[in-house]
Amino acid sequence: MRRLAHALATVAVLLLAMGAFAAPAGAAVSGGCVVTINGENVDRAHSPSTAFEFDEGETIEVMGVSTAPVESYEITAKYGLFSYPAKSGEPTGDKLTWSGSVQVDDYTRFGVGLYRFDGSSTGAAPCSGWAYVKINGPFPLATVAGATAAVFTVVGVAGMASATRPPKSGKPGRGRRWRGSLFGLLAGAGAAVLLQQFGIVPMTPAVMVGMPLGSALVGLGLGWPQLFGAAAPATA
């Protein structure tokens, strides 16, 4: 019981530390333009704690005003290593202004939490800007993403804790280390999604890759006999 509590505490502390360390900050606009979300400059959402917030049924309006004619624009939602083209098109009117809208309900069908939205345009004066957006809706654990991530996390942490048990044979073997690493990978992936779903940390490439790998290293350490219990004595 003491080993299990030790393992769980170690995993929880390290996962939260990795999540806080990996959470990026900063929103930026490049090029001769101004990018806004629902009328507010994207530089306002310079970190997850100051992200724009939207509820179910609302619309996210992204607009850019350039200093030179715009040929086309694209609004992209980013989730870790993946990008989703949410809206694209060509400007109308004076060709200096472009805008597009994204429906919040398109996202709450699968999950909630923090996302990064990018807006960019092409033309004589290319422009781009991005900001964090927090989508509120169902309780995170009631969403497809949140419920799946919770199962992954619980199973992963339990598997990591089991890796601290000494093997029955006299040989420590590599099974504990492999088990701890694989379940650590699962726990880290689940925890990363949970942090994003609860609006604590956005799913950036660093979080998507770093947390599972970091958790796998924790699992490797938990499965190391010298760290968590020696092997059981061999029987005659």
Residue pairs with C-beta under 8 A, 6 or more apart in sequence:
3 161
3 164
3 165
3 228
3 229
4 161
4 164
6 164
6 228
7 157
7 160
7 161
7 163
7 164
7 222
7 228
8 157
8 161
10 218
10 222
11 157
11 160
11 161
11 184
11 187
11 215
11 218
11 222
14 214
14 215
14 218
15 187
15 188
15 191
15 211
15 214
15 215
15 218
18 188
18 210
18 211
18 214
18 215
19 191
19 192
19 195
19 200
19 201
19 207
19 211
20 201
22 201
22 204
22 206
22 207
22 210
22 211
23 48
23 200
23 201
23 202
23 204
23 207
24 202
24 204
24 206
25 46
25 47
25 48
26 46
26 47
27 42
27 43
27 44
27 45
27 46
27 47
27 129
27 130
27 131
27 132
28 43
28 129
28 130
29 35
29 42
29 43
29 127
29 128
29 129
30 127
30 128
30 129
31 66
31 125
31 126
31 127
31 128
32 66
32 67
32 68
32 125
32 127
33 64
33 65
33 66
33 67
33 121
33 125
33 127
33 129
34 41
34 64
34 65
35 41
35 42
35 62
35 63
35 64
35 119
35 127
35 128
35 129
35 131
36 42
36 62
36 63
36 64
37 45
37 52
37 60
37 61
37 62
37 63
37 117
37 131
37 133
38 52
38 60
38 61
39 61
39 63
40 52
42 119
42 129
42 130
42 131
43 131
44 50
44 52
44 131
45 51
45 52
45 131
45 132
45 133
46 131
47 132
48 114
48 132
48 134
48 199
48 200
48 201
48 202
50 132
51 114
51 131
51 132
51 133
51 134
51 199
52 60
52 131
52 132
52 133
52 134
53 133
53 134
53 135
53 136
54 60
54 104
54 133
54 134
54 135
54 136
55 104
55 136
55 137
56 104
56 105
56 108
56 136
56 137
57 104
57 105
58 104
59 101
59 102
59 103
59 104
60 101
60 102
60 103
60 104
60 117
60 133
61 99
61 100
61 101
62 75
62 87
62 99
62 100
62 101
62 102
62 117
62 119
63 97
63 98
63 99
64 70
64 73
64 97
64 98
64 99
64 119
64 121
64 127
64 129
65 96
65 97
66 96
66 97
66 98
66 121
66 123
66 125
66 127
67 96
67 125
68 96
68 123
68 124
68 125
69 95
69 96
69 123
69 124
70 90
70 91
70 95
70 96
70 97
70 98
70 121
70 122
70 123
70 127
71 90
71 121
71 122
71 123
72 88
72 89
72 90
72 91
72 121
72 122
72 123
73 88
73 89
73 90
73 91
73 98
73 100
73 119
73 120
73 121
73 122
74 85
74 87
74 88
74 119
74 120
74 121
75 85
75 86
75 87
75 88
75 100
75 102
75 117
75 118
75 119
76 83
76 84
76 85
76 86
76 117
76 118
76 119
76 120
77 83
77 84
77 86
77 102
77 107
77 115
77 116
77 117
77 118
78 84
78 115
78 116
78 117
78 118
78 130
79 115
79 116
79 203
80 203
80 204
80 205
80 207
80 208
80 209
81 205
81 208
81 209
83 118
86 100
86 102
86 106
86 117
87 100
87 101
87 102
88 100
89 98
89 100
90 98
91 97
91 98
91 121
95 123
98 121
100 119
102 117
104 135
104 137
107 115
107 135
107 137
108 135
108 137
108 138
108 143
109 144
110 143
110 144
110 145
111 140
111 143
111 144
111 145
111 146
111 196
111 197
112 135
112 136
112 137
112 138
112 140
112 143
112 146
112 197
112 199
113 134
113 135
113 140
113 196
113 197
113 198
113 199
113 202
114 132
114 133
114 134
114 135
114 196
114 199
114 200
114 201
114 202
114 203
115 132
115 133
115 134
115 135
115 202
115 203
116 130
116 131
116 132
116 133
116 202
116 204
117 130
117 131
117 132
117 133
118 128
118 129
118 130
119 128
119 129
119 130
120 126
120 127
120 128
120 129
121 127
121 128
132 202
134 199
137 143
139 146
140 146
140 194
140 197
140 198
141 147
141 150
143 197
145 193
145 197
146 193
146 194
146 197
148 190
148 193
149 189
149 190
149 191
149 192
149 193
149 194
149 197
150 190
150 194
151 190
152 186
152 187
152 189
152 190
152 193
153 186
153 187
153 190
153 191
153 194
154 190
155 183
155 186
155 187
156 183
156 184
156 185
156 186
156 187
156 188
156 189
156 190
156 191
156 215
157 183
157 187
158 183
159 179
159 180
159 182
159 183
159 184
159 186
159 187
159 219
160 180
160 183
160 184
160 187
160 215
160 218
160 219
160 222
161 222
162 179
162 183
163 176
163 177
163 179
163 180
163 183
163 219
163 222
163 223
163 228
164 176
164 180
164 222
164 223
164 228
164 229
165 176
165 229
166 172
166 225
166 229
166 230
166 231
166 232
167 173
167 175
167 176
167 231
167 232
168 232
169 231
169 232
169 234
170 231
170 232
170 233
170 234
170 235
171 231
171 234
172 225
172 230
172 231
176 223
176 224
176 225
177 220
177 223
177 224
178 223
179 219
179 223
180 218
180 219
180 220
180 221
180 222
180 223
181 216
181 217
181 219
181 220
181 223
182 216
182 219
183 219
184 212
184 215
184 216
184 217
184 218
184 219
184 220
184 222
185 212
185 213
185 215
185 216
185 219
186 212
187 215
187 219
188 211
188 212
188 213
188 214
188 215
188 216
189 211
189 212
189 215
191 211
191 215
192 201
192 203
192 207
192 208
192 211
192 212
193 203
195 201
195 207
196 202
196 203
196 207
201 207
221 227
222 228
225 231
